[in-house]
Amino acid sequence: MKLYYSPGACSLASHIALEESAADYEAVKVDLKTHKTEQGQDFFQISPRGYVPALDTEDAGLLTENAAVLSWLADHGRNPPRPVHRYKILEWIGFTGTEIHTAFHPLFHEAAEKERAAARQKLTSRFTLAGELMGNAEWLVGDAPTVADNYLFVMTLWAEKMKIDVPLRLAQFRDRNLQREPVKRAMTAEKNLQHNS
């Protein structure tokens, strides 16, 4: 199995999931500016979409898109989700991807200040809603972290980097994740140790 990732990108969620699974895998760094792998391959030749994560699997071939990659990793991990949890995990992945992840776009790319301000406002609103949806639970689904937690966790790292406030329960959620060994291993592997607290 081979994960194509870029340090600090959303592919960190998949990297964490692979560390949790204890699967045998190779992680290949991709420069998203040049679209070259660390070995100098043209990433578009590997994945025509040109972005990460991309997961080369034995049974499903190359998978892209967080929803597909994270779902596949959940199903093939040490503890596949119970049917009662599977759809809630997908619900959280969908919410994180469509409502939070995409809202960061103007902040990572050149955009007018008005568009950037609107993105910040939307992100504050979406993180507030995520905190409300979590309630008093430590994890998003059930009593242990899942791939959905990995994805939202990465978004809280981005929020911190972009100086976007998140509710206290999401800050605590981020800090809980930072204490997890698979998270530490994946972040160390990516040399993505930008947390400031």
C-alpha positions as CSV (number, residue, x, y, z in Angstrom):
1,M,0.0,0.0,0.0
2,K,1.3,3.5,-0.9
3,L,0.1,6.8,0.4
4,Y,0.8,10.0,-1.6
5,Y,0.8,12.9,0.8
6,S,2.0,16.5,1.2
7,P,3.2,17.6,4.6
8,G,0.4,19.3,6.6
9,A,-2.2,18.8,3.9
10,C,-5.5,17.0,4.4
11,S,-3.6,13.8,3.6
12,L,-2.4,13.9,7.2
13,A,-5.7,12.4,8.2
14,S,-5.0,9.3,6.0
15,H,-1.5,9.2,7.3
16,I,-2.7,9.0,10.9
17,A,-5.2,6.3,9.9
18,L,-2.4,4.2,8.4
19,E,-0.4,4.6,11.6
20,E,-3.4,3.5,13.6
21,S,-3.9,0.4,11.4
22,A,-0.3,-0.8,11.8
23,A,-0.5,-1.7,8.1
24,D,2.6,-2.1,6.0
25,Y,2.7,1.0,3.8
26,E,5.0,3.4,2.0
27,A,4.5,7.2,2.3
28,V,5.5,9.2,-0.7
29,K,5.8,12.9,-0.4
30,V,4.4,15.1,-3.2
31,D,5.2,18.7,-3.9
32,L,1.9,20.2,-4.7
33,K,3.5,23.3,-6.4
34,T,5.5,21.3,-8.9
35,H,3.3,18.1,-8.8
36,K,6.4,16.0,-8.5
37,T,7.0,13.1,-6.1
38,E,10.1,13.1,-3.9
39,Q,11.5,10.6,-6.5
40,G,10.9,13.2,-9.3
41,Q,7.9,11.5,-10.8
42,D,5.1,13.5,-12.4
43,F,2.3,13.2,-9.9
44,F,-0.3,13.8,-12.7
45,Q,0.9,10.5,-14.2
46,I,0.0,8.7,-11.0
47,S,-3.2,10.6,-10.1
48,P,-4.8,12.7,-12.9
49,R,-6.5,14.8,-10.2
50,G,-3.1,16.0,-9.0
51,Y,-3.9,16.4,-5.4
52,V,-3.6,14.4,-2.2
53,P,-4.4,12.1,-0.6
54,A,-4.0,9.3,-3.1
55,L,-3.8,5.8,-1.9
56,D,-2.6,2.9,-4.0
57,T,-4.3,-0.2,-2.7
58,E,-4.0,-3.8,-3.8
59,D,-7.7,-4.5,-4.0
60,A,-9.2,-1.2,-5.1
61,G,-6.4,0.3,-7.2
62,L,-5.7,4.0,-6.8
63,L,-8.2,5.8,-4.6
64,T,-8.4,9.6,-4.3
65,E,-10.8,12.0,-2.5
66,N,-10.8,12.1,1.3
67,A,-14.3,10.5,1.6
68,A,-13.1,7.4,-0.4
69,V,-9.6,7.1,1.0
70,L,-10.7,7.5,4.7
71,S,-13.6,5.2,4.3
72,W,-11.4,2.5,2.7
73,L,-8.9,2.9,5.5
74,A,-11.6,2.6,8.1
75,D,-12.9,-0.6,6.6
76,H,-9.5,-2.1,6.3
77,G,-8.1,-1.0,9.7
78,R,-7.7,-2.9,12.9
79,N,-11.2,-2.1,14.1
80,P,-13.6,-1.6,11.1
81,P,-16.6,0.5,12.2
82,R,-19.7,-1.2,13.3
83,P,-22.6,-0.7,10.9
84,V,-24.3,1.6,13.4
85,H,-21.3,3.9,13.4
86,R,-20.3,3.7,9.7
87,Y,-22.9,6.2,8.4
88,K,-22.2,8.7,11.2
89,I,-18.5,8.5,10.3
90,L,-19.5,9.2,6.6
91,E,-21.7,12.1,7.8
92,W,-18.8,13.7,9.7
93,I,-16.4,13.2,6.7
94,G,-19.0,14.8,4.4
95,F,-19.5,17.7,6.8
96,T,-15.8,18.3,7.3
97,G,-15.0,18.1,3.6
98,T,-17.8,20.2,2.2
99,E,-18.4,22.7,5.0
100,I,-14.9,23.2,6.5
101,H,-12.2,22.0,4.2
102,T,-13.5,23.7,1.1
103,A,-14.0,27.0,3.0
104,F,-10.2,27.3,3.6
105,H,-9.6,27.6,-0.2
106,P,-9.4,31.5,-0.3
107,L,-7.0,31.4,2.7
108,F,-4.5,29.1,1.0
109,H,-4.7,30.8,-2.4
110,E,-4.6,34.3,-3.7
111,A,-8.0,35.9,-3.1
112,A,-9.5,39.3,-2.6
113,E,-9.6,40.5,1.0
114,K,-13.4,40.4,0.9
115,E,-13.4,36.8,-0.1
116,R,-10.8,35.9,2.6
117,A,-12.9,37.7,5.3
118,A,-16.0,35.8,4.2
119,A,-14.1,32.5,4.4
120,R,-13.0,33.3,7.9
121,Q,-16.5,34.1,8.9
122,K,-17.8,30.9,7.4
123,L,-15.1,28.8,9.1
124,T,-15.8,30.3,12.5
125,S,-19.5,29.5,12.0
126,R,-18.8,25.9,10.8
127,F,-16.3,25.2,13.6
128,T,-18.9,26.5,16.1
129,L,-21.5,24.1,14.6
130,A,-19.0,21.2,14.7
131,G,-18.5,21.9,18.4
132,E,-22.2,22.0,19.0
133,L,-22.7,18.7,17.1
134,M,-20.0,17.1,19.2
135,G,-21.7,18.0,22.4
136,N,-19.8,16.7,25.4
137,A,-18.4,13.7,23.6
138,E,-14.6,13.3,23.4
139,W,-14.8,11.8,19.9
140,L,-17.0,12.3,16.9
141,V,-18.5,8.8,16.7
142,G,-18.6,6.3,19.6
143,D,-16.0,6.2,22.4
144,A,-12.8,6.1,20.4
145,P,-11.2,8.1,17.6
146,T,-12.1,7.2,14.0
147,V,-11.0,8.5,10.6
148,A,-13.6,11.2,10.9
149,D,-11.7,12.5,14.0
150,N,-8.5,12.5,12.0
151,Y,-10.0,14.7,9.3
152,L,-11.6,17.2,11.6
153,F,-8.3,17.3,13.7
154,V,-6.3,18.3,10.6
155,M,-8.8,21.1,10.0
156,T,-8.3,22.4,13.6
157,L,-4.6,22.5,12.9
158,W,-5.3,24.6,9.8
159,A,-7.5,26.9,11.9
160,E,-4.7,27.4,14.4
161,K,-2.2,28.1,11.6
162,M,-4.6,30.7,10.0
163,K,-5.5,32.2,13.4
164,I,-9.1,31.2,13.3
165,D,-10.7,30.7,16.7
166,V,-12.4,27.4,17.4
167,P,-14.7,26.7,20.3
168,L,-13.1,25.4,23.5
169,R,-14.3,21.9,23.0
170,L,-12.7,21.8,19.6
171,A,-9.4,23.2,21.0
172,Q,-9.6,20.4,23.6
173,F,-10.4,17.9,20.9
174,R,-7.3,19.1,18.9
175,D,-5.1,18.7,22.1
176,R,-6.4,15.2,22.8
177,N,-5.5,14.2,19.3
178,L,-2.0,15.7,19.6
179,Q,-1.4,13.3,22.6
180,R,-2.3,10.2,20.5
181,E,0.7,8.1,19.5
182,P,-0.4,7.5,15.9
183,V,-0.9,11.2,15.4
184,K,2.6,11.9,16.8
185,R,4.1,9.3,14.5
186,A,2.4,10.6,11.4
187,M,3.2,14.3,12.2
188,T,6.8,13.4,13.0
189,A,7.0,11.5,9.7
190,E,5.7,14.6,7.9
191,K,7.8,16.9,10.0
192,N,4.6,18.8,10.6
193,L,5.2,19.9,14.1
194,Q,3.8,23.4,13.9
195,H,1.5,23.3,17.0
196,N,2.2,26.3,19.1
197,S,0.8,25.5,22.6
